Amino acid sequence: MNNNLLEHFVYKTKFTAEFPEIATKFASLTASIMQDGMITAREKELIALGIAVGLRCLPCIHAHARSALSLGATPAAIFETGLIAICMAGEPGNSFINELGRLLDEMTSR
């Protein structure tokens, strides 16, 4: 895990400690949206991952790739989702597909 990502989690922990009500409500909203509905939770995680790559949100890429994998998405499907995102995001999104590839290697080589 890179230093920028670790720093993100340090500040997220501080935010949660300082604003527990906001953090709890946001987590509750996210949990209610990301559960199975007309679209499965796995599909929602893949959609969120594509958005994360397009927005170049490194912590989001990590979170949604891990969630998608845990919900049964294959590494190939996860990577293909990233490829779709770079089509929409253009060259800036292309640099983040490399991070997704590195992350998948890390998560699946155990």
N, C-alpha and C positions, 0 to 999 in steps of 0.2 A: 504494500500500500504506500502511495507516495505521500510526501510531507503536506502537500496542499489538501489532500483528502483527510489526513489526520487532523490538520488544523481546523477543517470544517467541523469535524466531530467534537473537537474541544469547544468551539464556539456554540455549537448546537446544544451541548450539555449545559453551558453557561446560560444560554437563552432559556432553556427548559427550566433551569433552577430559578431564574429571575422572573419568568412569566409562565408559571405552570398551568394556569387556566387556559391561556392561548395555545400552548403546546398540546395540551390534552384535547382541546376542541379540534385542533387541526388534525391530530392523529385519529380522532374519532371520525371526522369527516372523511378522511382518506380511507380508513378501514371500511366504512359503509359503502363508499363508491367502488372500491377495488374488489369487493366480493362478487361471487357469481350472480349474474343477472341474465339479461338477454345476450350479453357477451360474457364469456367465461372469465374467471379471474386470471387465468394464464394469458388469454388474449388481451385483457386490459393491461397486464404487465408488459406485454410486447408493444402495445400502443404507447404506453408511458415511456418505455425504453426508446422507441423511435423519436418521441418528442424530446427526450433527454439528450439524445445525440444531436438532434437538430438545434437545441438550445445551448449545446456545449456545456451541459451541467454534469461535471465529473461525479459528484456524490450521487446524483440521480441515476447516472449510467450504472454505477456500482450497485445501488439499491435495487433497481428494476431488473438488471441482468440476474442478480442473485435470486430475486423473487421468482422470475420467470423460470429459471433453472429448477428451483425447488418445487414449482408447480408442474413440472414435467416437460417444459419446453426443451428441445434439443439444442446443443451448442450451435448446430447449423441453422436452426430457425432463429435463434437469438442473433447470430451474426447477419443473417439475411435481413432481419428487421433493421439492423444498423445500416445495411446497404441501401435499403429503401429510404431511410432518413437522410443519407448523404445526397441522394437524388433530389430531395426536397430542399436541403440546406445548402447545397453547393459545396464549393471547395472548403470553406471553414469547417463544415461537418465532417469532411474527409479526414481531417487530422484526428478526430475523436474516434473514428472507426478503428484506428490502431490501438487505442486504449481498450476498446471493447475486445479486440482480439487477444491482447495481452491478458486481460481479466479472465476471459474464457479459458485460456491456457492455464492460468493460475487455479481457477476453480475446478477444472476437470482433470488435472494431472495428479490428483491425490489418490 
